Structure formats: C-alpha cells, structure tokens
Amino acid sequence: MQVNIATPILQRHPNTTGACAEAEDFSRLIAQSHARSTDYGICSRDEADYSTHGHSSLLAALDENRFLFQHAAPVMESLYAQIVNTHSVVLLTAANGLVLHSLGDPDFLDTASKVALMPGVEWSEKSKGTNAIGTALHEKRPLLIAGGQHFMNANQSLTCSCAPIFDPHGQVIGALDVTSDHRRSHLHTLALVRMSGQMIENHMFTETFSGELCIRFHARPEFLGTLVEGIVVFSPDGRFLSANRSAQFQIGLTLESLRAHTFSSLFGIPISRLHEIFGRTVTQPHQLNLFSGLSVWCQVKMKPVGQWLQGLDMSSAPASASSKAQADTATKRKLQLSSLRYLDTGDPQISAVIRKLCMVRNHDIPIMILGETGTGKDLMAQAIHSDSARAGQPFVSVNCASIPETLIESELFGYEEGAFTGARKKGATGKIQQAHGGTLFLDEIGDMPRQLQARLLRVLQDRKVSPLGASKEVEVDVSIICATNKNLKAMIAQGAFREDLYYRLNGLVVRLPALRERSDFELVAQRILGTLCSKKPTIGLTAEVMSLFKNYSWPGNFRQLHNLLRTAVVMAGCDGRIDTLHLPDDFLEEVAQMPMAEPVDSPIANPAMVAMDNDAGNLHDVTLAAMAQTLRLHKGNVSTTAKALGVSRNTIYRKKDLLPPDIWG
C-alpha cells in the first residue's frame, strides 16, 4: 500500500499574512513547550536518558496497544519504503510517548540508539523535553521539530516529523514519527507522516464500526475512496456513533458537537429515505445535502432493510400476540442453533468470552485462545467457525505439538511431486490450502518450530502459500484461530517465538478458565453424561460423587472429566446414578493424596481447613463427604486418613458421630 503524496489534503494554502501568523503561533508553541520542559526539571545539558521500561514492560505495552500496532505495522512498512536510504527511522509510540516499534536504515538506527530513540524508551515531554513525539502528543496536532528547537542539546542533531493518532472515538491512542539527521531532512516528510497517520486511523475506524450504517462522503466524487473522504457512522435507528477527522472537517463540527446529532439532523432526511435513495445501488454515489447546505457525494454501506429492522427498537410499534410469539420462537431457535451459545453454560467467565467472540464474528480478526490443557480450546474454535459466515467451508485443525518436526512443514504447506525423498507421486495439498475459504485452527501454536514461524507469518501477510518444490504460489483465503497453553510472551523474551508472528495472530485474545475455576460444574458434567449415555439422559451423580468432583483440582480439565465419566458410565451401566464404587481406583487414590481445590461456589478452601477450625460448627457436606471417602480408602485407619487430609487424629474423632458408621475399620 503506497501513500500518494499527491493526494489532496483539505486545508487552505496560506497567504503571506497567514504564513506569518502560523510562524508566530509555532514560535509561541515552542516557547511554551520549553517552559514546560524547565518546569519538569529537565536541563538542556542533560545527557541522553537510556533508561527503558524493560523488555517485559515493552511486551505488556505492545499487548495493551495491539489494536493500534496491528493497523500501524503495515502502514509503517509502506511509509518506510518511501523514505528508505534517507538515513531515517519510522517510529510508533503509545499515547504516553513510549516507543513501541521502529523501522529504519541500519546506519541511522545505530545513530538513533545513541540518543535513546528506540523501543522501550519514553519520549514524552516530561522525559525528553521538547521533541516532536512528546510535543505533538501534548498539543494533539502534527508537528515538525528540527535541530535547535529541541529542548535538550543531545537531540538537536535530529529533525522529527510526528502526527498523533486518534482512535475511532476521538481519543489520542499513539503517534507516528519519522526522525532523521537534521542535515538530511525533507520538506514533504511531515505530509507523508500525516497521511500515514490518517490511513491508520481510517483502518481502525472502519474495522471498529464494520457492522454499522457507514456513510462515506466528499464534496467531489473523485475523492471518495481516498484518504480525504469523510466517514460517519450511525446505529440502525440513525443515532450518531462517530466520525473520522476528515468528516469533522467537512461538516465543520467537533466530534463532541456531532454527538448531539442524528442522521436526520445532519442530512435533513429521515433514515427511511436513505434506504429509498440507495435501494440496491448502495455502491453507487448519490448526492445528499448536509445541514449546512453543502452538497456532498455519498456512498453507503448498510445491511438490507430487513436486517436493519432486526436491530431497531420496535417496542413502541403495535404487535399482535401471534407475531410476538413467532419472534420469541425465532429467537429461541437462533440461540439453539448457535454453537457458541451452546457452550455458554452459565459461568460468568465463559459468558464474557462468548460475548467478545460474538462481537468480532465475521470481521476476519485472528483469534487466540489461551488456557490450560483440556479446557476445551478446540471445541471453542470449532464453535467460532460454526457460527461464522464460513460455516459451510472447511474447518482444518492442525496440532502443532503432535506432528513430528520433520513433517510439520509439508503438513502445513503441502508439496509437489518429487519435492523430497518419500514424497507421494502426485504430491499433497497442505493444511493451509485445504482450509481455503474456511478456518485454519492452529492448536498448540507455541510448539511450532521457529524456522516455520517466519513462513507462517509470510502466509498471513501475503495470503499466499508456496508448497515445497513448487514454482509458483497459491492464493489462500483463511480465517485464523490459534490456541496455546504456553506463555508466548515469555517465549518471545527467550527467543523461542517470533514477536511479529505473535502480534499478527492475537487480534482478539480470550482465556478459557480451568475446570476448577468454573461455577457451572454440575451443568457441564450433565452435558458430558448426556453425550456418553444418550439413551438414558436421566443418569446423574450422587451427592457424594458431586462433592468429590467439586473439590478436586482437575489437572486434566474437561478431557480428564470426560474420560473418567466415560469409564463410570460403563461401570454404572446407565442405571441412574454414578456412585463412588463406579469411579476408577487411581482417581480415588489421587483424591485421597492430593490437597483439595477450593470449589468455585463455596468459601471453603479444603476439608482440612474446615476440620481444623474448632469453632466452625457443623461441617459442610462437602467436607464430611471427603472425610468419609478418605476413611473408606484407608479402611477406617484414622492415622493414615489424618495424614492424607493434613489434620490431627482428634479432629477426625470429634466428627465421628457425623460420619457414616460403616466406614470405621
């Protein structure tokens, strides 16, 4: 994507008087910034401050600003391609001036590092005095700070052009900067930076409001689809949501003032009229009039009328009982057909995860699922695919940990005939190509060999696959979901996982709670039993078994619970209830030997803690059940039972009357 420096910018060309006023305004701005620098306690003779926020803090900042980084990284590459070999560096910063990412000529990167102009270093005014990044962020406007205009002498060898970047809601989210040697600066650099920043803002804006009524407009139709087009978005009923900076300029109102408007008040027609005007030709521009009288050419992105009506509040419209019943039935059917909703079993953590997933559905945002082994990451990935517009296309799962390292490259990318010894006669299609049009699920992505991570990154960037031994690339269209139980940030710090791949994959990161952390255990267990014993859906668990389960730590999570229940169903024969006698011996022995986990719905930490409290009153049923089970396992031996539970023998004897008489040896 190339930035066209000839693209018109909507601003007046200043005359001589205007230029003088502009220069005076800039001089005042620099003087005020220098005064602030002095107030911050900075001395102009200070040496360059190399102190960084640390690698872990930088990774945390990158994670916090991943939405900005994802949209800025490709634009930075395009910008750098236009200034390459000019002894310059392109920088992306957070809203506080912390440098997040840099691209530059190798010789100038070395020079920049000597003045601490590198990732992990903060370039706010409070830290570095007057400089393009810090001052532009403070003033919330693009600035060029050259040579002696810098407050610190150490920075006066630089010329810096910086533009703040605003998020879709009008808040400063970061800054884009090009810094070069003051002897090699170019007059057009600030314009390039401004337009690149505007490109980033528009990308973030359209993604954030991709599902809303979007109107793109300009007074001249040839400027539709360019950086200078105005973009304004509304809810289905015409409520104003947001506008990009070009729209604010053309309308002549700030974002704050626009929030008081609706579609009708801005364009002078009801929203129903908009549907009539555009009809089926939403891609064709039409002329509308702004409330100021300015005529603009518009293109509209909107859903069909029927879909918009689903989003409207129809509570004030008269409705018959039958139509309401039909709507209720349709809603229930929709929930039943939703794979994600099926996984929503009442746990607040899971409900929050599913809400986030539903919000990004069909927006081609990569999803990363974190969680311990066995927490259902694969089920969640399948549900995401099943609820998406790609549901009718392939869902291809690749377990990066289970495929031998020598085979994973050919499995992922495929190969041509004769690519290597032992290759199939006609070659093989790789998993990525098999997923074309659908979803590629990369399970245990943390186990992917590092040498393949670069190839995967290239596929994600170019959307093309090059099979082994092939002379040409194959285009692919895949939605990416990945999962891991590893700490990828720690792996990045250790050099085991590529940082650029990490930020390409984690468009939305969700974490699945461990089974022991969930509050919906009973419903989950019943769901599993229903799949294992469908002919007898009434099969259940005795209270004693449920108490044991709720207090167990479940290191294998759902996979362990599923396998255990499968054995128990066979033992019980689907005859109504699973009791302790149907549970495997190794599980019962483990229960007796390991500390009990805290149940989600109970303040009790474990049975031993309750038993050691002489003033606790009657023991909770869970505690009694666990104590009884441990006594059975040890054939009524109080000494070994007390040791297993971590309590005194007297504690158990004091509870003797509360325990079943048949458990004593």
GIHU-V908219 format. One record per helix or strand of 2 or more residues. SS is the DSSP state (2 for helix, 1 for strand). FROM is the first residue (numbers start at 1). LEN is the number of residues. If there is no record, write none. Layout:
BEGIN
[[SS & FROM & LEN] [SS & FROM & LEN]]
END
This chain:
BEGIN
[[2 & 16 & 24] [2 & 55 & 10] [2 & 66 & 18] [1 & 88 & 7] [1 & 98 & 7] [2 & 106 & 9] [2 & 125 & 4] [2 & 132 & 8] [1 & 143 & 4] [2 & 147 & 3] [2 & 153 & 3] [1 & 158 & 9] [1 & 172 & 10] [2 & 189 & 20] [1 & 213 & 6] [2 & 221 & 3] [1 & 230 & 5] [1 & 239 & 5] [2 & 245 & 7] [2 & 255 & 4] [2 & 263 & 5] [2 & 271 & 8] [1 & 286 & 4] [1 & 295 & 7] [2 & 305 & 7] [2 & 321 & 17] [2 & 339 & 5] [2 & 348 & 13] [1 & 367 & 4] [2 & 377 & 10] [1 & 395 & 5] [2 & 405 & 9] [1 & 414 & 2] [1 & 428 & 2] [2 & 431 & 4] [1 & 439 & 5] [2 & 445 & 3] [2 & 450 & 13] [1 & 464 & 2] [1 & 474 & 2] [1 & 479 & 6] [2 & 488 & 6] [2 & 499 & 7] [1 & 508 & 4] [2 & 515 & 3] [2 & 521 & 12] [2 & 534 & 3] [1 & 540 & 2] [2 & 543 & 9] [2 & 557 & 16] [1 & 577 & 2] [2 & 580 & 3] [2 & 585 & 9] [2 & 607 & 5] [2 & 621 & 13] [2 & 638 & 8] [2 & 649 & 6] [2 & 656 & 3] [2 & 661 & 3]]
END
